């Protein structure tokens, strides 16, 4: 499983599980869009947060049926 950090470019649109510093927050899921930069967390320190793709999904703007 590939792990991504703030500043990395989102490789695939979909649902990502975010793991924060244990003293800050519990893991949770977020939606990320391919090509966007992953943001930092204002409350984490050190090597966090980390993002792991849970479920890939094509963003509607990237789907051929919805392009003009």
mmJSON file of the N, C-alpha and C atoms, coordinates in Angstrom:
{"data_MODEL":{"atom_site":{
"group_PDB":["ATOM","ATOM","ATOM","ATOM","ATOM","ATOM","ATOM","ATOM","ATOM","ATOM","ATOM","ATOM","ATOM","ATOM","ATOM","ATOM","ATOM","ATOM","ATOM","ATOM","ATOM","ATOM","ATOM","ATOM","ATOM","ATOM","ATOM","ATOM","ATOM","ATOM","ATOM","ATOM","ATOM","ATOM","ATOM","ATOM","ATOM","ATOM","ATOM","ATOM","ATOM","ATOM","ATOM","ATOM","ATOM","ATOM","ATOM","ATOM","ATOM","ATOM","ATOM","ATOM","ATOM","ATOM","ATOM","ATOM","ATOM","ATOM","ATOM","ATOM","ATOM","ATOM","ATOM","ATOM","ATOM","ATOM","ATOM","ATOM","ATOM","ATOM","ATOM","ATOM","ATOM","ATOM","ATOM","ATOM","ATOM","ATOM","ATOM","ATOM","ATOM","ATOM","ATOM","ATOM","ATOM","ATOM","ATOM","ATOM","ATOM","ATOM","ATOM","ATOM","ATOM","ATOM","ATOM","ATOM","ATOM","ATOM","ATOM","ATOM","ATOM","ATOM","ATOM","ATOM","ATOM","ATOM","ATOM","ATOM","ATOM","ATOM","ATOM","ATOM","ATOM","ATOM","ATOM","ATOM","ATOM","ATOM","ATOM","ATOM","ATOM","ATOM","ATOM","ATOM","ATOM","ATOM","ATOM","ATOM","ATOM","ATOM","ATOM","ATOM","ATOM","ATOM","ATOM","ATOM","ATOM","ATOM","ATOM","ATOM","ATOM","ATOM","ATOM","ATOM","ATOM","ATOM","ATOM","ATOM","ATOM","ATOM","ATOM","ATOM","ATOM","ATOM","ATOM","ATOM","ATOM","ATOM","ATOM","ATOM","ATOM","ATOM","ATOM","ATOM","ATOM","ATOM","ATOM","ATOM","ATOM","ATOM","ATOM","ATOM","ATOM","ATOM","ATOM","ATOM","ATOM","ATOM","ATOM","ATOM","ATOM","ATOM","ATOM","ATOM","ATOM","ATOM","ATOM","ATOM","ATOM","ATOM","ATOM","ATOM","ATOM","ATOM","ATOM","ATOM","ATOM","ATOM","ATOM","ATOM","ATOM","ATOM","ATOM","ATOM"],
"id":[1,2,3,4,5,6,7,8,9,10,11,12,13,14,15,16,17,18,19,20,21,22,23,24,25,26,27,28,29,30,31,32,33,34,35,36,37,38,39,40,41,42,43,44,45,46,47,48,49,50,51,52,53,54,55,56,57,58,59,60,61,62,63,64,65,66,67,68,69,70,71,72,73,74,75,76,77,78,79,80,81,82,83,84,85,86,87,88,89,90,91,92,93,94,95,96,97,98,99,100,101,102,103,104,105,106,107,108,109,110,111,112,113,114,115,116,117,118,119,120,121,122,123,124,125,126,127,128,129,130,131,132,133,134,135,136,137,138,139,140,141,142,143,144,145,146,147,148,149,150,151,152,153,154,155,156,157,158,159,160,161,162,163,164,165,166,167,168,169,170,171,172,173,174,175,176,177,178,179,180,181,182,183,184,185,186,187,188,189,190,191,192,193,194,195,196,197,198,199,200,201,202,203,204],
"type_symbol":["N","C","C","N","C","C","N","C","C","N","C","C","N","C","C","N","C","C","N","C","C","N","C","C","N","C","C","N","C","C","N","C","C","N","C","C","N","C","C","N","C","C","N","C","C","N","C","C","N","C","C","N","C","C","N","C","C","N","C","C","N","C","C","N","C","C","N","C","C","N","C","C","N","C","C","N","C","C","N","C","C","N","C","C","N","C","C","N","C","C","N","C","C","N","C","C","N","C","C","N","C","C","N","C","C","N","C","C","N","C","C","N","C","C","N","C","C","N","C","C","N","C","C","N","C","C","N","C","C","N","C","C","N","C","C","N","C","C","N","C","C","N","C","C","N","C","C","N","C","C","N","C","C","N","C","C","N","C","C","N","C","C","N","C","C","N","C","C","N","C","C","N","C","C","N","C","C","N","C","C","N","C","C","N","C","C","N","C","C","N","C","C","N","C","C","N","C","C","N","C","C","N","C","C"],
"label_atom_id":["N","CA","C","N","CA","C","N","CA","C","N","CA","C","N","CA","C","N","CA","C","N","CA","C","N","CA","C","N","CA","C","N","CA","C","N","CA","C","N","CA","C","N","CA","C","N","CA","C","N","CA","C","N","CA","C","N","CA","C","N","CA","C","N","CA","C","N","CA","C","N","CA","C","N","CA","C","N","CA","C","N","CA","C","N","CA","C","N","CA","C","N","CA","C","N","CA","C","N","CA","C","N","CA","C","N","CA","C","N","CA","C","N","CA","C","N","CA","C","N","CA","C","N","CA","C","N","CA","C","N","CA","C","N","CA","C","N","CA","C","N","CA","C","N","CA","C","N","CA","C","N","CA","C","N","CA","C","N","CA","C","N","CA","C","N","CA","C","N","CA","C","N","CA","C","N","CA","C","N","CA","C","N","CA","C","N","CA","C","N","CA","C","N","CA","C","N","CA","C","N","CA","C","N","CA","C","N","CA","C","N","CA","C","N","CA","C","N","CA","C","N","CA","C","N","CA","C","N","CA","C","N","CA","C","N","CA","C"],
"label_alt_id":[null,null,null,null,null,null,null,null,null,null,null,null,null,null,null,null,null,null,null,null,null,null,null,null,null,null,null,null,null,null,null,null,null,null,null,null,null,null,null,null,null,null,null,null,null,null,null,null,null,null,null,null,null,null,null,null,null,null,null,null,null,null,null,null,null,null,null,null,null,null,null,null,null,null,null,null,null,null,null,null,null,null,null,null,null,null,null,null,null,null,null,null,null,null,null,null,null,null,null,null,null,null,null,null,null,null,null,null,null,null,null,null,null,null,null,null,null,null,null,null,null,null,null,null,null,null,null,null,null,null,null,null,null,null,null,null,null,null,null,null,null,null,null,null,null,null,null,null,null,null,null,null,null,null,null,null,null,null,null,null,null,null,null,null,null,null,null,null,null,null,null,null,null,null,null,null,null,null,null,null,null,null,null,null,null,null,null,null,null,null,null,null,null,null,null,null,null,null,null,null,null,null,null,null],
"label_comp_id":["UNK","UNK","UNK","UNK","UNK","UNK","UNK","UNK","UNK","UNK","UNK","UNK","UNK","UNK","UNK","UNK","UNK","UNK","UNK","UNK","UNK","UNK","UNK","UNK","UNK","UNK","UNK","UNK","UNK","UNK","UNK","UNK","UNK","UNK","UNK","UNK","UNK","UNK","UNK","UNK","UNK","UNK","UNK","UNK","UNK","UNK","UNK","UNK","UNK","UNK","UNK","UNK","UNK","UNK","UNK","UNK","UNK","UNK","UNK","UNK","UNK","UNK","UNK","UNK","UNK","UNK","UNK","UNK","UNK","UNK","UNK","UNK","UNK","UNK","UNK","UNK","UNK","UNK","UNK","UNK","UNK","UNK","UNK","UNK","UNK","UNK","UNK","UNK","UNK","UNK","UNK","UNK","UNK","UNK","UNK","UNK","UNK","UNK","UNK","UNK","UNK","UNK","UNK","UNK","UNK","UNK","UNK","UNK","UNK","UNK","UNK","UNK","UNK","UNK","UNK","UNK","UNK","UNK","UNK","UNK","UNK","UNK","UNK","UNK","UNK","UNK","UNK","UNK","UNK","UNK","UNK","UNK","UNK","UNK","UNK","UNK","UNK","UNK","UNK","UNK","UNK","UNK","UNK","UNK","UNK","UNK","UNK","UNK","UNK","UNK","UNK","UNK","UNK","UNK","UNK","UNK","UNK","UNK","UNK","UNK","UNK","UNK","UNK","UNK","UNK","UNK","UNK","UNK","UNK","UNK","UNK","UNK","UNK","UNK","UNK","UNK","UNK","UNK","UNK","UNK","UNK","UNK","UNK","UNK","UNK","UNK","UNK","UNK","UNK","UNK","UNK","UNK","UNK","UNK","UNK","UNK","UNK","UNK","UNK","UNK","UNK","UNK","UNK","UNK"],
"label_asym_id":["A","A","A","A","A","A","A","A","A","A","A","A","A","A","A","A","A","A","A","A","A","A","A","A","A","A","A","A","A","A","A","A","A","A","A","A","A","A","A","A","A","A","A","A","A","A","A","A","A","A","A","A","A","A","A","A","A","A","A","A","A","A","A","A","A","A","A","A","A","A","A","A","A","A","A","A","A","A","A","A","A","A","A","A","A","A","A","A","A","A","A","A","A","A","A","A","A","A","A","A","A","A","A","A","A","A","A","A","A","A","A","A","A","A","A","A","A","A","A","A","A","A","A","A","A","A","A","A","A","A","A","A","A","A","A","A","A","A","A","A","A","A","A","A","A","A","A","A","A","A","A","A","A","A","A","A","A","A","A","A","A","A","A","A","A","A","A","A","A","A","A","A","A","A","A","A","A","A","A","A","A","A","A","A","A","A","A","A","A","A","A","A","A","A","A","A","A","A","A","A","A","A","A","A"],
"label_entity_id":["1","1","1","1","1","1","1","1","1","1","1","1","1","1","1","1","1","1","1","1","1","1","1","1","1","1","1","1","1","1","1","1","1","1","1","1","1","1","1","1","1","1","1","1","1","1","1","1","1","1","1","1","1","1","1","1","1","1","1","1","1","1","1","1","1","1","1","1","1","1","1","1","1","1","1","1","1","1","1","1","1","1","1","1","1","1","1","1","1","1","1","1","1","1","1","1","1","1","1","1","1","1","1","1","1","1","1","1","1","1","1","1","1","1","1","1","1","1","1","1","1","1","1","1","1","1","1","1","1","1","1","1","1","1","1","1","1","1","1","1","1","1","1","1","1","1","1","1","1","1","1","1","1","1","1","1","1","1","1","1","1","1","1","1","1","1","1","1","1","1","1","1","1","1","1","1","1","1","1","1","1","1","1","1","1","1","1","1","1","1","1","1","1","1","1","1","1","1","1","1","1","1","1","1"],
"label_seq_id":[1,1,1,2,2,2,3,3,3,4,4,4,5,5,5,6,6,6,7,7,7,8,8,8,9,9,9,10,10,10,11,11,11,12,12,12,13,13,13,14,14,14,15,15,15,16,16,16,17,17,17,18,18,18,19,19,19,20,20,20,21,21,21,22,22,22,23,23,23,24,24,24,25,25,25,26,26,26,27,27,27,28,28,28,29,29,29,30,30,30,31,31,31,32,32,32,33,33,33,34,34,34,35,35,35,36,36,36,37,37,37,38,38,38,39,39,39,40,40,40,41,41,41,42,42,42,43,43,43,44,44,44,45,45,45,46,46,46,47,47,47,48,48,48,49,49,49,50,50,50,51,51,51,52,52,52,53,53,53,54,54,54,55,55,55,56,56,56,57,57,57,58,58,58,59,59,59,60,60,60,61,61,61,62,62,62,63,63,63,64,64,64,65,65,65,66,66,66,67,67,67,68,68,68],
"pdbx_PDB_ins_code":[null,null,null,null,null,null,null,null,null,null,null,null,null,null,null,null,null,null,null,null,null,null,null,null,null,null,null,null,null,null,null,null,null,null,null,null,null,null,null,null,null,null,null,null,null,null,null,null,null,null,null,null,null,null,null,null,null,null,null,null,null,null,null,null,null,null,null,null,null,null,null,null,null,null,null,null,null,null,null,null,null,null,null,null,null,null,null,null,null,null,null,null,null,null,null,null,null,null,null,null,null,null,null,null,null,null,null,null,null,null,null,null,null,null,null,null,null,null,null,null,null,null,null,null,null,null,null,null,null,null,null,null,null,null,null,null,null,null,null,null,null,null,null,null,null,null,null,null,null,null,null,null,null,null,null,null,null,null,null,null,null,null,null,null,null,null,null,null,null,null,null,null,null,null,null,null,null,null,null,null,null,null,null,null,null,null,null,null,null,null,null,null,null,null,null,null,null,null,null,null,null,null,null,null],
"Cartn_x":[0.834,0.0,0.884,0.702,1.472,0.921,1.823,1.473,1.947,1.12,1.441,1.458,2.201,2.357,1.995,1.818,1.513,2.555,2.062,2.933,2.979,2.657,2.596,1.387,1.476,0.36,-0.515,-1.821,-2.752,-2.66,-2.297,-2.122,-3.43,-4.454,-5.756,-6.847,-7.93,-9.077,-9.702,-10.231,-10.915,-10.954,-11.257,-11.343,-10.007,-9.432,-8.164,-8.378,-7.717,-7.71,-6.542,-6.819,-5.799,-5.436,-4.141,-3.655,-2.91,-3.368,-2.782,-1.847,-1.181,-0.428,-1.417,-1.053,-1.983,-2.527,-1.752,-2.2,-3.142,-3.328,-4.127,-5.529,-5.606,-6.892,-6.85,-8.023,-8.148,-8.127,-7.753,-7.811,-9.239,-9.345,-10.648,-10.473,-11.578,-11.545,-11.845,-11.193,-11.415,-11.455,-12.053,-12.051,-10.931,-10.108,-9.012,-9.146,-8.749,-8.878,-7.513,-7.419,-6.184,-5.591,-4.286,-3.579,-3.472,-4.269,-4.203,-3.083,-2.6,-1.555,-2.202,-1.663,-2.178,-1.779,-2.723,-2.46,-1.844,-1.191,-0.721,-1.9,-1.699,-2.688,-2.181,-3.046,-2.635,-2.32,-2.75,-2.524,-1.499,-1.001,-0.047,1.388,2.233,3.658,4.442,5.666,6.537,6.165,5.986,5.774,4.31,3.432,2.014,1.421,0.289,-0.516,0.009,-0.548,-0.246,-1.571,-1.558,-2.754,-2.564,-3.558,-3.523,-4.827,-4.708,-5.896,-6.723,-7.991,-8.919,-9.799,-10.285,-11.176,-10.98,-10.457,-10.268,-11.607,-11.792,-13.014,-12.669,-13.14,-12.886,-13.712,-13.05,-13.769,-14.604,-15.795,-16.71,-16.105,-15.272,-14.662,-13.618,-13.151,-12.176,-12.822,-14.128,-14.824,-15.17,-14.83,-15.067,-16.537,-17.472,-18.883,-19.352,-18.565,-18.975,-18.055,-17.218,-16.333,-16.927,-16.648,-17.168,-16.095],
"Cartn_y":[-1.181,0.0,1.251,2.081,3.322,4.334,5.074,6.095,7.443,8.447,9.777,10.77,11.86,12.869,14.245,15.231,16.572,17.048,17.695,18.172,17.226,15.938,14.984,15.305,14.944,15.111,13.858,14.037,12.91,12.114,10.826,10.026,9.545,9.321,8.847,9.488,9.905,10.419,9.289,9.606,8.597,8.939,7.931,8.056,7.62,8.47,8.19,8.164,7.215,7.204,8.059,9.008,9.91,9.47,9.304,8.977,10.191,10.684,11.857,11.424,12.384,12.179,11.618,10.544,9.877,10.793,11.78,12.698,13.782,13.8,14.863,14.39,13.321,12.878,11.412,10.799,9.416,9.413,8.284,8.192,8.436,8.991,9.234,9.238,9.216,9.186,10.563,10.851,12.097,11.79,12.675,12.567,13.441,12.867,13.617,13.522,14.581,14.653,14.558,13.687,13.463,14.785,14.929,16.11,17.235,17.184,18.209,17.859,18.863,18.654,18.301,17.265,16.895,17.966,18.394,19.482,18.999,19.904,19.568,19.657,19.145,19.257,20.31,21.201,22.282,21.795,20.58,20.101,18.993,18.463,17.343,17.834,16.968,17.258,16.092,16.335,15.262,14.723,13.426,12.734,12.58,13.392,13.225,14.463,14.378,13.191,12.346,11.154,10.255,9.856,9.683,9.379,8.044,7.167,5.867,5.719,5.376,5.201,4.026,4.277,3.248,2.757,3.7,3.361,4.367,3.893,4.766,5.018,6.227,6.593,7.687,7.553,8.565,9.812,10.953,12.217,12.45,12.978,13.157,14.003,14.973,15.821,15.071,13.922,13.107,11.951,11.756,10.636,11.031,10.178,10.521,10.818,10.217,10.438,11.848,12.551,13.885,14.982,14.661,15.67,16.189,17.443,18.066,18.182],
"Cartn_z":[0.0,0.0,0.0,-0.998,-1.075,-0.081,0.527,1.51,0.97,1.1,0.593,1.738,1.536,2.583,2.039,2.917,2.453,1.431,0.385,-0.679,-1.864,-1.65,-2.764,-3.624,-4.889,-5.809,-5.744,-5.656,-5.58,-6.888,-6.815,-8.02,-8.648,-7.819,-8.299,-7.464,-8.128,-7.377,-6.583,-5.415,-4.628,-3.149,-2.362,-0.911,-0.322,0.502,1.162,2.671,3.337,4.795,5.251,6.138,6.666,8.077,8.324,9.656,10.181,11.331,11.97,13.097,13.683,14.914,15.938,16.619,17.547,18.631,19.024,20.067,19.536,18.226,17.608,17.224,16.409,15.848,15.505,15.458,14.991,13.462,12.835,11.366,10.867,9.662,9.049,7.541,6.814,5.353,4.774,3.64,2.904,1.407,0.643,-0.813,-1.363,-2.243,-2.864,-4.379,-5.07,-6.52,-7.183,-8.18,-8.931,-9.413,-9.219,-9.685,-8.67,-7.61,-6.559,-5.58,-4.865,-3.865,-2.528,-1.856,-0.535,0.479,1.309,2.249,3.559,4.272,5.622,6.598,7.774,8.848,9.83,10.24,11.136,12.55,12.897,14.255,14.394,13.286,13.334,13.427,13.965,14.055,13.463,13.11,12.649,11.286,11.217,9.942,9.548,10.073,9.781,9.143,8.498,8.291,7.134,7.006,5.899,5.27,3.944,3.163,2.446,2.535,1.848,1.073,-0.205,-1.042,-0.533,-0.283,0.197,-0.949,-1.771,-2.875,-4.004,-5.125,-6.29,-6.962,-7.471,-8.188,-9.186,-10.397,-11.417,-11.113,-11.072,-10.883,-12.136,-11.974,-13.099,-14.218,-13.872,-14.901,-15.723,-15.237,-15.969,-16.729,-16.541,-17.197,-18.628,-19.601,-21.015,-21.352,-20.684,-20.987,-20.632,-19.789,-19.343,-19.855,-20.831,-21.412,-22.698,-22.981,-24.206,-25.234],
"occupancy":[1.0,1.0,1.0,1.0,1.0,1.0,1.0,1.0,1.0,1.0,1.0,1.0,1.0,1.0,1.0,1.0,1.0,1.0,1.0,1.0,1.0,1.0,1.0,1.0,1.0,1.0,1.0,1.0,1.0,1.0,1.0,1.0,1.0,1.0,1.0,1.0,1.0,1.0,1.0,1.0,1.0,1.0,1.0,1.0,1.0,1.0,1.0,1.0,1.0,1.0,1.0,1.0,1.0,1.0,1.0,1.0,1.0,1.0,1.0,1.0,1.0,1.0,1.0,1.0,1.0,1.0,1.0,1.0,1.0,1.0,1.0,1.0,1.0,1.0,1.0,1.0,1.0,1.0,1.0,1.0,1.0,1.0,1.0,1.0,1.0,1.0,1.0,1.0,1.0,1.0,1.0,1.0,1.0,1.0,1.0,1.0,1.0,1.0,1.0,1.0,1.0,1.0,1.0,1.0,1.0,1.0,1.0,1.0,1.0,1.0,1.0,1.0,1.0,1.0,1.0,1.0,1.0,1.0,1.0,1.0,1.0,1.0,1.0,1.0,1.0,1.0,1.0,1.0,1.0,1.0,1.0,1.0,1.0,1.0,1.0,1.0,1.0,1.0,1.0,1.0,1.0,1.0,1.0,1.0,1.0,1.0,1.0,1.0,1.0,1.0,1.0,1.0,1.0,1.0,1.0,1.0,1.0,1.0,1.0,1.0,1.0,1.0,1.0,1.0,1.0,1.0,1.0,1.0,1.0,1.0,1.0,1.0,1.0,1.0,1.0,1.0,1.0,1.0,1.0,1.0,1.0,1.0,1.0,1.0,1.0,1.0,1.0,1.0,1.0,1.0,1.0,1.0,1.0,1.0,1.0,1.0,1.0,1.0,1.0,1.0,1.0,1.0,1.0,1.0],
"B_iso_or_equiv":[0.0,0.0,0.0,0.0,0.0,0.0,0.0,0.0,0.0,0.0,0.0,0.0,0.0,0.0,0.0,0.0,0.0,0.0,0.0,0.0,0.0,0.0,0.0,0.0,0.0,0.0,0.0,0.0,0.0,0.0,0.0,0.0,0.0,0.0,0.0,0.0,0.0,0.0,0.0,0.0,0.0,0.0,0.0,0.0,0.0,0.0,0.0,0.0,0.0,0.0,0.0,0.0,0.0,0.0,0.0,0.0,0.0,0.0,0.0,0.0,0.0,0.0,0.0,0.0,0.0,0.0,0.0,0.0,0.0,0.0,0.0,0.0,0.0,0.0,0.0,0.0,0.0,0.0,0.0,0.0,0.0,0.0,0.0,0.0,0.0,0.0,0.0,0.0,0.0,0.0,0.0,0.0,0.0,0.0,0.0,0.0,0.0,0.0,0.0,0.0,0.0,0.0,0.0,0.0,0.0,0.0,0.0,0.0,0.0,0.0,0.0,0.0,0.0,0.0,0.0,0.0,0.0,0.0,0.0,0.0,0.0,0.0,0.0,0.0,0.0,0.0,0.0,0.0,0.0,0.0,0.0,0.0,0.0,0.0,0.0,0.0,0.0,0.0,0.0,0.0,0.0,0.0,0.0,0.0,0.0,0.0,0.0,0.0,0.0,0.0,0.0,0.0,0.0,0.0,0.0,0.0,0.0,0.0,0.0,0.0,0.0,0.0,0.0,0.0,0.0,0.0,0.0,0.0,0.0,0.0,0.0,0.0,0.0,0.0,0.0,0.0,0.0,0.0,0.0,0.0,0.0,0.0,0.0,0.0,0.0,0.0,0.0,0.0,0.0,0.0,0.0,0.0,0.0,0.0,0.0,0.0,0.0,0.0,0.0,0.0,0.0,0.0,0.0,0.0],
"pdbx_formal_charge":[null,null,null,null,null,null,null,null,null,null,null,null,null,null,null,null,null,null,null,null,null,null,null,null,null,null,null,null,null,null,null,null,null,null,null,null,null,null,null,null,null,null,null,null,null,null,null,null,null,null,null,null,null,null,null,null,null,null,null,null,null,null,null,null,null,null,null,null,null,null,null,null,null,null,null,null,null,null,null,null,null,null,null,null,null,null,null,null,null,null,null,null,null,null,null,null,null,null,null,null,null,null,null,null,null,null,null,null,null,null,null,null,null,null,null,null,null,null,null,null,null,null,null,null,null,null,null,null,null,null,null,null,null,null,null,null,null,null,null,null,null,null,null,null,null,null,null,null,null,null,null,null,null,null,null,null,null,null,null,null,null,null,null,null,null,null,null,null,null,null,null,null,null,null,null,null,null,null,null,null,null,null,null,null,null,null,null,null,null,null,null,null,null,null,null,null,null,null,null,null,null,null,null,null],
"auth_seq_id":[1,1,1,2,2,2,3,3,3,4,4,4,5,5,5,6,6,6,7,7,7,8,8,8,9,9,9,10,10,10,11,11,11,12,12,12,13,13,13,14,14,14,15,15,15,16,16,16,17,17,17,18,18,18,19,19,19,20,20,20,21,21,21,22,22,22,23,23,23,24,24,24,25,25,25,26,26,26,27,27,27,28,28,28,29,29,29,30,30,30,31,31,31,32,32,32,33,33,33,34,34,34,35,35,35,36,36,36,37,37,37,38,38,38,39,39,39,40,40,40,41,41,41,42,42,42,43,43,43,44,44,44,45,45,45,46,46,46,47,47,47,48,48,48,49,49,49,50,50,50,51,51,51,52,52,52,53,53,53,54,54,54,55,55,55,56,56,56,57,57,57,58,58,58,59,59,59,60,60,60,61,61,61,62,62,62,63,63,63,64,64,64,65,65,65,66,66,66,67,67,67,68,68,68],
"auth_comp_id":["UNK","UNK","UNK","UNK","UNK","UNK","UNK","UNK","UNK","UNK","UNK","UNK","UNK","UNK","UNK","UNK","UNK","UNK","UNK","UNK","UNK","UNK","UNK","UNK","UNK","UNK","UNK","UNK","UNK","UNK","UNK","UNK","UNK","UNK","UNK","UNK","UNK","UNK","UNK","UNK","UNK","UNK","UNK","UNK","UNK","UNK","UNK","UNK","UNK","UNK","UNK","UNK","UNK","UNK","UNK","UNK","UNK","UNK","UNK","UNK","UNK","UNK","UNK","UNK","UNK","UNK","UNK","UNK","UNK","UNK","UNK","UNK","UNK","UNK","UNK","UNK","UNK","UNK","UNK","UNK","UNK","UNK","UNK","UNK","UNK","UNK","UNK","UNK","UNK","UNK","UNK","UNK","UNK","UNK","UNK","UNK","UNK","UNK","UNK","UNK","UNK","UNK","UNK","UNK","UNK","UNK","UNK","UNK","UNK","UNK","UNK","UNK","UNK","UNK","UNK","UNK","UNK","UNK","UNK","UNK","UNK","UNK","UNK","UNK","UNK","UNK","UNK","UNK","UNK","UNK","UNK","UNK","UNK","UNK","UNK","UNK","UNK","UNK","UNK","UNK","UNK","UNK","UNK","UNK","UNK","UNK","UNK","UNK","UNK","UNK","UNK","UNK","UNK","UNK","UNK","UNK","UNK","UNK","UNK","UNK","UNK","UNK","UNK","UNK","UNK","UNK","UNK","UNK","UNK","UNK","UNK","UNK","UNK","UNK","UNK","UNK","UNK","UNK","UNK","UNK","UNK","UNK","UNK","UNK","UNK","UNK","UNK","UNK","UNK","UNK","UNK","UNK","UNK","UNK","UNK","UNK","UNK","UNK","UNK","UNK","UNK","UNK","UNK","UNK"],
"auth_asym_id":["A","A","A","A","A","A","A","A","A","A","A","A","A","A","A","A","A","A","A","A","A","A","A","A","A","A","A","A","A","A","A","A","A","A","A","A","A","A","A","A","A","A","A","A","A","A","A","A","A","A","A","A","A","A","A","A","A","A","A","A","A","A","A","A","A","A","A","A","A","A","A","A","A","A","A","A","A","A","A","A","A","A","A","A","A","A","A","A","A","A","A","A","A","A","A","A","A","A","A","A","A","A","A","A","A","A","A","A","A","A","A","A","A","A","A","A","A","A","A","A","A","A","A","A","A","A","A","A","A","A","A","A","A","A","A","A","A","A","A","A","A","A","A","A","A","A","A","A","A","A","A","A","A","A","A","A","A","A","A","A","A","A","A","A","A","A","A","A","A","A","A","A","A","A","A","A","A","A","A","A","A","A","A","A","A","A","A","A","A","A","A","A","A","A","A","A","A","A","A","A","A","A","A","A"],
"auth_atom_id":["N","CA","C","N","CA","C","N","CA","C","N","CA","C","N","CA","C","N","CA","C","N","CA","C","N","CA","C","N","CA","C","N","CA","C","N","CA","C","N","CA","C","N","CA","C","N","CA","C","N","CA","C","N","CA","C","N","CA","C","N","CA","C","N","CA","C","N","CA","C","N","CA","C","N","CA","C","N","CA","C","N","CA","C","N","CA","C","N","CA","C","N","CA","C","N","CA","C","N","CA","C","N","CA","C","N","CA","C","N","CA","C","N","CA","C","N","CA","C","N","CA","C","N","CA","C","N","CA","C","N","CA","C","N","CA","C","N","CA","C","N","CA","C","N","CA","C","N","CA","C","N","CA","C","N","CA","C","N","CA","C","N","CA","C","N","CA","C","N","CA","C","N","CA","C","N","CA","C","N","CA","C","N","CA","C","N","CA","C","N","CA","C","N","CA","C","N","CA","C","N","CA","C","N","CA","C","N","CA","C","N","CA","C","N","CA","C","N","CA","C","N","CA","C","N","CA","C","N","CA","C","N","CA","C","N","CA","C"],
"pdbx_PDB_model_num":[1,1,1,1,1,1,1,1,1,1,1,1,1,1,1,1,1,1,1,1,1,1,1,1,1,1,1,1,1,1,1,1,1,1,1,1,1,1,1,1,1,1,1,1,1,1,1,1,1,1,1,1,1,1,1,1,1,1,1,1,1,1,1,1,1,1,1,1,1,1,1,1,1,1,1,1,1,1,1,1,1,1,1,1,1,1,1,1,1,1,1,1,1,1,1,1,1,1,1,1,1,1,1,1,1,1,1,1,1,1,1,1,1,1,1,1,1,1,1,1,1,1,1,1,1,1,1,1,1,1,1,1,1,1,1,1,1,1,1,1,1,1,1,1,1,1,1,1,1,1,1,1,1,1,1,1,1,1,1,1,1,1,1,1,1,1,1,1,1,1,1,1,1,1,1,1,1,1,1,1,1,1,1,1,1,1,1,1,1,1,1,1,1,1,1,1,1,1,1,1,1,1,1,1]
}}}
